[in-house]
Amino acid sequence: QVQLVESGGGLVQAGGSLRLSCEASGSIFSINPMAWYRQAPGKQRELVASITISGRTNYADSVKGRFTISKDNAKNTVYLQMNGLKPEDTAVYYCNVDRRVKLPWSWGQGTQVTVSS
């Protein structure tokens, strides 16, 4: 059973930056396409950034140009660098396998990101 642990969230002012990390219990990132998701109160969980096995990235229009997904296979870690944060980015952020490619694993607890105006 894959375990995912997200960290790095916090409270930041609009325009600020945060770097999220997602560590896995095994060497899974080199053989699975990964993604970051977010879920705001009362809304469905949405995919915001993805990275393929080869490292190709893709972003939701709402974060394009501001967020950057990356991974370090040796450290079993996926990152999400978030710049130019906006209040509408406030949500709990999760990482998991890219659900467009395969069924997600059990979800971790996520990490809360709160952006004040």
C-alpha positions as CSV (number, residue, x, y, z in Angstrom):
1,Q,0.0,0.0,0.0
2,V,1.5,3.3,-1.1
3,Q,1.6,6.0,1.5
4,L,1.8,9.6,0.5
5,V,2.7,12.4,2.9
6,E,2.3,16.0,1.8
7,S,3.9,19.0,3.6
8,G,4.9,22.6,3.1
9,G,1.6,24.3,3.3
10,G,0.9,27.4,5.4
11,L,-0.6,30.9,5.5
12,V,0.8,33.4,3.0
13,Q,-0.2,36.7,1.7
14,A,-1.3,37.2,-1.9
15,G,1.6,37.3,-4.2
16,G,3.7,35.1,-2.0
17,S,5.3,31.7,-2.6
18,L,5.2,28.2,-1.1
19,R,6.9,25.0,-2.0
20,L,5.0,21.8,-1.3
21,S,6.5,18.4,-1.0
22,C,5.1,14.9,-1.3
23,E,7.0,11.9,-0.1
24,A,6.2,8.4,-0.9
25,S,6.7,5.2,1.0
26,G,8.5,3.6,-1.9
27,S,10.3,4.2,-5.2
28,I,7.1,4.9,-7.1
29,F,7.6,8.2,-8.9
30,S,10.0,6.8,-11.5
31,I,7.3,4.4,-12.7
32,N,4.1,6.4,-12.3
33,P,2.8,9.6,-13.6
34,M,2.1,11.9,-10.7
35,A,-0.1,14.9,-10.0
36,W,-0.9,17.5,-7.5
37,Y,-4.6,18.1,-6.7
38,R,-6.4,20.6,-4.6
39,Q,-9.8,20.8,-2.9
40,A,-11.3,24.0,-1.6
41,P,-14.3,23.9,0.8
42,G,-17.5,22.9,-0.9
43,K,-15.7,22.1,-4.2
44,Q,-14.6,19.0,-5.9
45,R,-11.0,17.9,-5.9
46,E,-9.3,19.3,-9.0
47,L,-6.0,18.4,-10.7
48,V,-3.7,21.4,-10.9
49,A,-0.4,19.9,-12.2
50,S,0.9,16.7,-13.5
51,I,4.3,15.2,-14.4
52,T,4.8,12.1,-16.6
53,I,7.4,9.4,-16.0
54,S,9.7,11.1,-18.4
55,G,9.2,14.4,-16.7
56,R,6.9,16.2,-19.0
57,T,4.6,18.6,-17.2
58,N,1.1,19.9,-17.6
59,Y,-0.9,22.5,-15.7
60,A,-4.5,23.6,-15.2
61,D,-5.1,27.0,-16.9
62,S,-5.7,28.5,-13.5
63,V,-2.2,27.9,-12.3
64,K,-0.2,28.0,-15.6
65,G,2.8,30.3,-15.4
66,R,2.6,30.4,-11.6
67,F,3.1,26.8,-10.4
68,T,5.8,24.3,-11.3
69,I,5.7,20.6,-10.6
70,S,8.9,18.6,-10.4
71,K,10.2,15.4,-8.9
72,D,13.3,13.8,-7.5
73,N,13.1,10.0,-8.0
74,A,16.1,9.4,-5.8
75,K,14.4,11.1,-2.9
76,N,10.9,9.6,-3.7
77,T,9.6,13.2,-3.6
78,V,7.4,15.3,-5.8
79,Y,7.3,19.1,-5.4
80,L,5.0,21.9,-6.3
81,Q,6.5,25.3,-6.4
82,M,3.8,27.9,-6.1
83,N,4.5,31.5,-6.9
84,G,2.2,34.5,-7.3
85,L,-0.3,33.0,-5.0
86,K,-3.9,34.2,-5.1
87,P,-6.7,33.9,-2.5
88,E,-8.5,31.5,-4.9
89,D,-5.5,29.1,-4.5
90,T,-6.6,28.5,-0.9
91,A,-7.3,24.8,-0.6
92,V,-6.0,21.5,0.8
93,Y,-3.3,20.2,-1.6
94,Y,-2.8,16.5,-2.2
95,C,-0.5,14.5,-4.4
96,N,-1.3,11.2,-6.0
97,V,-1.0,9.3,-9.2
98,D,-2.4,11.1,-12.3
99,R,-6.0,9.9,-12.2
100,R,-6.4,10.4,-15.9
101,V,-3.9,7.5,-16.3
102,K,-4.7,5.1,-13.4
103,L,-6.8,4.9,-10.4
104,P,-5.5,7.0,-7.5
105,W,-4.0,5.3,-4.4
106,S,-5.3,6.1,-0.9
107,W,-5.2,9.8,-0.3
108,G,-2.9,11.3,2.2
109,Q,-4.0,14.0,4.7
110,G,-2.9,16.8,2.3
111,T,-1.4,20.1,3.3
112,Q,-3.4,23.3,3.8
113,V,-2.6,26.3,1.8
114,T,-4.3,29.6,2.8
115,V,-3.7,32.8,0.9
116,S,-4.8,36.0,2.4
117,S,-5.7,39.1,0.4
